[in-house]
């Protein structure tokens, strides 16, 4: 089961396609249905939260279905192809909503968005689960995972950076039309990418697959206090980031303002994405030897909070229309988030060893399944808070066909600034307090645990 370069490239192309779709939905559904189509932000947020929590709960069940699948085309590829085609149709339907109003549009959105989540899970779970069936070499599996995650980031970045400018160009000034056309393009690219991936990536029979229920995930978590602290940190950190991601488009449209707000938003997200990658690949390795993982984690939390505070200060000082200052402040937030993303994964891995030493059980599969569950739950919670917050501050969306920017009251703008900065700071503060008080897996202790487990294994083998 040797991994070829063409297979690796095809797997990466599949990741680009599927995360283009995910980014379009995750980043712009709230804006499209609340600001452009005029639904209540609270209602949109509630549906998004319900759908994403349901999606998180649905993951283990999809894993069981995949594990029980046996066809002449393999175990994973039939689900990958069927899920892709169905999800592409639903994605287009999501952004090409018929001319409905009131209750009709609410029902349409609820049904279509939940269907989008279900069909995306149909292809996402088998995509990542396919890795052990592609190669049996640990190094190749690690490389395939890295390629997949990196290419997924590229796909997500392409959509986040280019969507609004493409919407303006394709819609001729009509955002509703533009979003429908960009959804059609992304859906088509998605289908092509996944079919190419399935055609090139050959899977092999790996026998019986182990699956984990939601109950097993929580039992494993409650047995491991360090995993619980890490999962809480993941929830709070991702919740803060998703809250910012959902609100920043409103900030640029209604607070930053101006005819070129879309270009400024694009520049801000581009700088943010680049800094996030630099945080992962450059800043973290440079700081590791000097501060250690726990020291870097605390510093990154403080850096993110400082970035949010500076954005708020810039706005209060009347400099909120200075894109250079905003990008510099945002760079701190996104670079810190890149570091935190790496470290929460490292800490989760360390908590697996800790749990094995404590209970004798190595539960890495269920602990890491919990990571996906919590990230989706954080996304759902953040978008629900966004919806409630937008209605509470009285933001009035642009539902006219021309897409003209509606002027907001001073209190609405103030509320938007506070939602985008203060709430994330509070979440990160709670994460910092719990981490300092409860997390004990320093670099030194992690090494001690590794030595202890190695000693136990050598004794058992003797």
N, C-alpha and C positions, 0 to 999 in steps of 0.2 A: 504494500500500500504506500508506494512512494509518491510524494507530493511534487507535482510538476509546476513550473513557472506559469504555464497557461491556466492551470487550475487555480493557482493563487490569485492571478489577475482576474479571472472570472468571478471568484468569490468576492474580491474587492469591488468589482463593478456591481455585483448584486447588492452589496452594502450601500454603495452610493445611491442606487435607485430606491431602495426601501427607506432610507433616511431622508431623501428628498420628499417623499410622500409624508413621512411622519412630521417633518419640520413644517410643511405647509399647513397641516392640520393643527399641530400644537401651537404654532405661532400666530395664526391668522383667523381661526374659527371665531373666537370671541369678537375680534374686531369686525369681521364680516357680518355676523348676525346681529351684533349690538349696534355698531356704529353706522353700518351701511343699510341693513335691512330693518333696523328699528326695534328689535326685540328687547325686552327688559334684560339688563345686564345680570340681575340676580337670577332670572330664569335660565339664561344661557349658562351662567356659572354653575347652577345647580345641576343641569343636565350634563355638563362636562365633568363635574365631580362624580356623579353617579356612574357615568359611563366608564371613567378611568378607574374607579374603585372596582367596578364590576369586571373590568378588563384585567386588573391585578389579580382578582379572585379566580378569574377564568384561566389564567396561565397554567396552573397545575393540571387542570382538567384537559386542556389542550395537549399538555405533555403526555398524559395518559393515552389519549387518542392516537397520538403519533407513535407511542411505544407499542401499541397494539396493531399498528398498520403493517401489512405484508402484501406487496404487489410486485409484479414483474419489473416495474419501473423503480422499485426501491421503497423505502419507508418514508423518506422525507420529501423527495421531489414532487410526488403527486399533490401533497398538501401545499408545497411552495408554489406550484404553478396555479392550482385552483384558487388558493387564497389571494394570490397576486391579481389574477384576472378579476375576481369579484371585488377586491378592494379598489382596483383602478376605476371600475364602474361607479362604485359608491363614492369615491373621492370626487369624481366629476359631478355626481348628483348633489354632493354636499355644497359645492361652490357654484352650481348652476341651478339654484333653487327656483321653482316656478313662482309666478307672480301671485303669492298668497299673502293674506293679512291676518293679524290677530291669532285666534286659536288654530286656524289651519296651518299657518307657518310654524307655530309652536309644536304642533304634532309632527309636522314634516321634519323639522330639525331634530327633535328627540329621537324619532325612529331612524333617520338616516345616520345620525352621529353614533348611536349605539351599534348600528350595523357596521359602520366604519371600524369601530374598535374591535368587534368580533372578527371581521374578515382580516384585519391587520394581524391579529393574534394568530390566525390560521396560517399565515406565512412566516411570521417573525419567529415563533417558537421552533418550527422545523429548520429554519435557516441556521440558527445558532446551534441547535442540537445535532446538526449534520456533521459538525467538525470531527468527532471521533470516528465517524464512518468514512471519512475521506482519507485519513492517514492514521497509522497506529504508532507513529514516531512522536514522542513527547515534544521534541524541539519543533517539529513541523506543526504540531497542533498549536503550540504557543505562537509561532510565526503567523499562522492562519488567523488566530484570534486577534493579534496585533494589527494585521492588515485589515481585517474586518472592522475593528473599532476605529482605526484611522480613516478608512474610506467612508465609514458612516459619518464621521465628523465632517469630512469634505462635502458629502451630499447635503447634510444639514446646513453647513455654512453657505453653500451655493444658494439655497432657497432663502435663507434668512437675509442674506446680503442683497440678492437681486430681485426679490419678488415685487416690492412696491414700485420700483422703476419699470419692471416689465409690465405690471398691471396698468400703469399710466400710459405706457407705449401701446399696449395691445388693446386697451379699452378706449383710447382716444379721449381720455378725460373722464370716462365713465367707469368708476371703480368696480361696480357690480359686473359689468361686461368683462372688464379686464381680469377679474378673479376667475370667472368662468373659463376664459381662454387659457389662462396660465395653468389652471387645474387640469384641463384637457392635455396640455403639453406634458406636464409632470406625470400624469397617469400613463401616457403613451411611452415615455422614457422608462418609467417604472416597469412596465410589462416587457419591453425589449431587454432591459437589464437583467431581469430575473429569468427570462427564457434563455438568454445567453449563459447565465450562471448554471442553470440546470443542464444545459446541453454540454457544457465543458467539464463540470465538476462531477466526477464519478463516485458514487457511494458504494461501500462494501458492507456485507452483512456483519454486524457486530454482536449478533445474538440478542439475548434478553436485555432490555433497558430498565434501569432502576428509576422509579418516579417518586415524587414526594407530594403529599397532600398539604393543604393549607394548615391543617392541624399539626402535622409533623414539623412544619416550618416554625410555628409559634412555640411548640414544645422545646425544640432545639434552642430557640432564642432565649426562653425563660431559664433554661439550665445554664446559660452562659452570660454572666453579668457584663463582661467586657464586650461581647457581641451586642448586648442590649444598648450599651452606651454608644457604640459605633453606629448602630441603626438609628438611634435618636438623633445623632449628629447628621447622618445622611438625610433624615426627614427634614430637619431644620435648615440645613444648608441648601438643599435642593428646593425647599419651599421658598426660601428667600430669593433664589435665582429665578425660579419660575414666576414669582410675583413681579420681579423687576422686568422680566421678558414680556409679560402680558401687559404691563402698564407703560413701558417706555415708548411704544408707538403712539399712545394717547398724549404723552408728554410732548413729543416732537410735533404732533399735529396741532395741539391746542395751546401749549405753553411756549415752546420754542417758536412755532408758527412760521409765517412767511411763505412765499410762493415755492421756495425750494426746500420745504421741510422734508420731503421724501428723500432728496439727495443727502441731507444732513443726517437723517435717520440711518440711511444706508452706510454712510461714513462711520457713524458711531458703532453700528453693529459689526462692521468690518474690522475696525480697530479692536473692539471687544473680543471678537473671535480669534484674531491674531494673538492678542495678549493671553487669552486662555490657553492656546496651544503653546506659547512660549513659557507660560507658567508650568505646564506639565513637563515639557521637554528640555527646558533650559534652566529656569530659576530653581525648580525643585532639586535637580542634581547638584547645582552649585552650592545650595544651602545645606544639603544633607549632612556633609561631614562636619560642618561648623555647629549646627544647632541640634542635629538629631531629629527624628520624625516627630516626636511630641513637641519639641521646641518650634519646629517649622509650622506645625498645625496651629499652635496658639498665635504665632506671628501672623499667619495667613488670615486667621479669623479677625485679628485686630486690623490688618491691612484692608480687608473687605469693609469692615465697619467704618474705617477712616475714609474710604472711597465714597461710601454712601453719605457720610456727614459732609464731605467736601462738595458733593453735588448739591445737597440742600443749601449749604452756605453760599455757593455760587449763585443759586437762584435767588436767595434772600438779598444778596448784594446787588441784584439787578444785572447780573452777568450771564443769565440763563440763555441768552441768545448767542453766546460765544462758543462756537462748536469746538474750538481748540481746547478750551478749559474743560468742557464737558467730556471730551475724549480722554484727556489726561486723568480726570477723576474716574471715569469708567474703566480705564486701563487698570487701575488699582483693584477695582472690584472683580474684573474678569480674570486678571492674572492670579489673584488670590483664589478664585474659584477653581481655576485649573489645578493649582497646587492641592487644594482641598479634595478635589475629585480623585487625584492619585492617592492621597494619604488615607482616605476612607476605605479604599480598596485594600491598601496595605494593612490597615488596622483590622479589617475584617478577616484577612488571611491570618494575621497573628492571633486573632481570637479563636480561630479553628484549632491552632496548636494549644492554646490555653485551655480550651474546652476538652481536648483530648487528655491533657495532663490532669485535669480536674476530675473528669468522669470516666476516662478510658474510652470514650466514644469520639470518633473523628467524623464530624458532620458537615463537611465542607459543602456538599451539594445543597443541603437544605439551608445552610447559613447564607450562601451566595444567592439562592433563589429568593431569600428574604430581601436582598438588596434590590432586585428588580421590583418586587412587590412594593417596597417602601418608596422607591423613586416614583412609581406610578401614583401611589397614594398621595405623595407630596405634590405632584403635579395637579391632581384633582382638587386637593385642598386649596392650593394657591389660586387656581382659576375660580373657585367658588368665592374665596375672599375678594378676588378682583371684581367679580360681578356685584357682590353686595356693596363693596366700596364705591364703585362707579355710580350706583344708584343712590347711595347715601350722600355723595358730594354733589349730586344733581347734574352730572354730565349729560349734555344733549348731543346725540349723535347726528352725523350728516347723512340723512336718508334721501336727500334730493338727488336727482339723476345727474346733476352737474358735479356733484361731489364738492361743492363750495364749503369752505371751512366755517362752521358756526362759531360765533364768539361765545366764550364761556364767562361766567361771572368770576369775580375776584376770589370768592369763597371756594368755588369749584377748582380753580387753579391751585389755590393753597392746599385744598384737600388732596389733589392729585400729587403734588410734591411730597406731602407727608406720607401718603400711602406708598409711594415708590421708594422712599428712603427710610422712614422711621420704623415701619413694620419689619423690613428685612433686618435692620439693626437690632430690634428687640429679639427676633428669632436667633440671630447669630450670638447675641449676648447670652441667651439661655444655653445655647450649645457650648459656649466658652465656659460657663459656670459648671455645668455638669461634667465637661471634659476634665477640667482642672481638679474637681473634687473626687471624681469617680474612676477616671481612666488610669490604669496602673501599668499598662504594657509599654514601658519605656524600651529603648533599643537594648539596654543592658538586660532587662528582664526577658525580653523576647529571645535573646541569645541563650540565657540560662534555661528557658523552657525547651529550646531546640536541643541543647546539650542533654537535658534530662530525658527527653523523648528518645534521643539517639542511644543513650545509655540503657534505657529500658528495652529498646529493640535488640541491642547487642546481647543483653542478658537473656532475653527470650529466645534468641537464635542459638545461644551457646548450648 
